Amino acid sequence: MTDISRPLYLSRIVPFLDKPLIKVLTGMRRVGKSSLVRLLIHYLLGKGTPESRIIYINKESMEWDFIRDDAELYRYVTGRIHDSPGKPYLFIDEVQEIANWERVVNSLLADDRADITITGSNAGLLSSELATLIAGRYVEVPVFPLSYREFLDFRGAAGNDSPAEFRRYLRYGGLPGIHTLELIDEMVFPYLNALYNTIVLKDVVSRNRVQDPDQLDRIVRFIFDNAGNITTAKRIADFLKNQKISAGVDKVMHYLSCLEQAFLIRRVLRYDIKGLRHLELYEKYYSGDVGLRHGFLGYRDGDISGMLENVVYLELLRRGHRVSIGKLDDREIDFVAEKQDGRIYIQVCLTLESPETLEREFSALERIPDNHPKLVLSLDEYQRVKRGGIMHGNLRDWLTQG
């Protein structure tokens, strides 16, 4: 598949080229980080950069299997630098596969010997003990599955949003690789299930020496089944106990952390709107991609409310928001989304057709004692509700226009 431009990410990365900072692209495996590296290389070549000044290492390819630790990495890169007519651009894809990679990257940066961009499929990439070597000298660019707008671009349907296309997005998700296939269940779901197994095996089981992959799968199944529902590690442990599986709360918390590190699931903290603080219990978890969830569990129409929340949550992250769940007395606000320039409260629902749903979604927002913007998103095509200064929008429009 030809790499399709993802201008949002290029606009976030290109300004940092030729700056004394390491560019770090992080995200789930197969989310498109390698394609972004190729797009950056294409951008540099288009500016007239000689090919000899570009050093590319892709640890997912057997071609670079010989580079396994810092010594081999340093030997290879410095040899290429010696042959370069000017300061090269170094790209290392899936850098976490190289032991002690930080030593080499830190040395090259300190000596100003290369402009460095790396990618990784583990959230712990920058939190290890060695990674403190580059602390304060890198910029992280999180890479997410395709937005709905990008999904339409990959489909060749840019500007042609429709309920049918959105249903495909909800069903198959935003991983770029699905666009090499015919978008039917028999083609896409086996691919997504195989990718799920790859992520679990390479980025969770092997990396964390997980002794019981079956327990891990059951925890993932619980999280995917309860996407958008308040949960706790104890609740998951109790669920396993009911299945005659012994797993204490500490073990469940460890497995959840490992799954988060691989970006397979994402944890959202609750925020007490009155108390102005995050709470330590009763988080929500969402899938790193809705398509992966369906590849693992199968698609179920009855789960659409959780799917819509999942899509909105990932989109808010993609747009650079810090996202929490709002708690206001006994009411829940789906999302509290914050940026430097302010905060917005968001409720997500399928439709506002029933008076009960309309009352539930709007009254929760009306009780918030501040003047930050408040928005209800639904899939209602024509109905627009105006109530108490609270905005109401079509969810598909919000996804394509943001």
Sequence and secondary structure as in RCSB ss.txt:
>XXXX:A:sequence
MTDISRPLYLSRIVPFLDKPLIKVLTGMRRVGKSSLVRLLIHYLLGKGTPESRIIYINKESMEWDFIRDDAELYR
YVTGRIHDSPGKPYLFIDEVQEIANWERVVNSLLADDRADITITGSNAGLLSSELATLIAGRYVEVPVFPLSYRE
FLDFRGAAGNDSPAEFRRYLRYGGLPGIHTLELIDEMVFPYLNALYNTIVLKDVVSRNRVQDPDQLDRIVRFIFD
NAGNITTAKRIADFLKNQKISAGVDKVMHYLSCLEQAFLIRRVLRYDIKGLRHLELYEKYYSGDVGLRHGFLGYR
DGDISGMLENVVYLELLRRGHRVSIGKLDDREIDFVAEKQDGRIYIQVCLTLESPETLEREFSALERIPDNHPKL
VLSLDEYQRVKRGGIMHGNLRDWLTQG
>XXXX:A:secstr
      HHHHHHHGGGTTSSSEEEEE STTSSHHHHHHHHHHHHHHTT  GGGEEEEETTSGGGTT  BHHHHHH
HHHHHHHH SS  EEEEETGGGSBTHHHHHHHHHHTT  EEEEEES GGGGTSTGGGGGTTSEEEEE  S  HHH
HHHHTT TT   HHHHHHHHHH S GGGGGS SSHHHHHHHHHHHHHHIIIIIIIIHHT S HHHHHHHHHHHHH
TTTSEE HHHHHHHHHHTT    HHHHHHHHHHHHHTTSEEEEEEEETTTTEEEEEEEEEEES HHHHHHHH   
GGGHHHHHHHHHHHHHHHTT EEEEEEETTEEEEEEEEETTEEEEEEE S   SHHHHHHHHHHHHT  S S EE
EEE  SS    BTTBEEEEHHHHHHH 
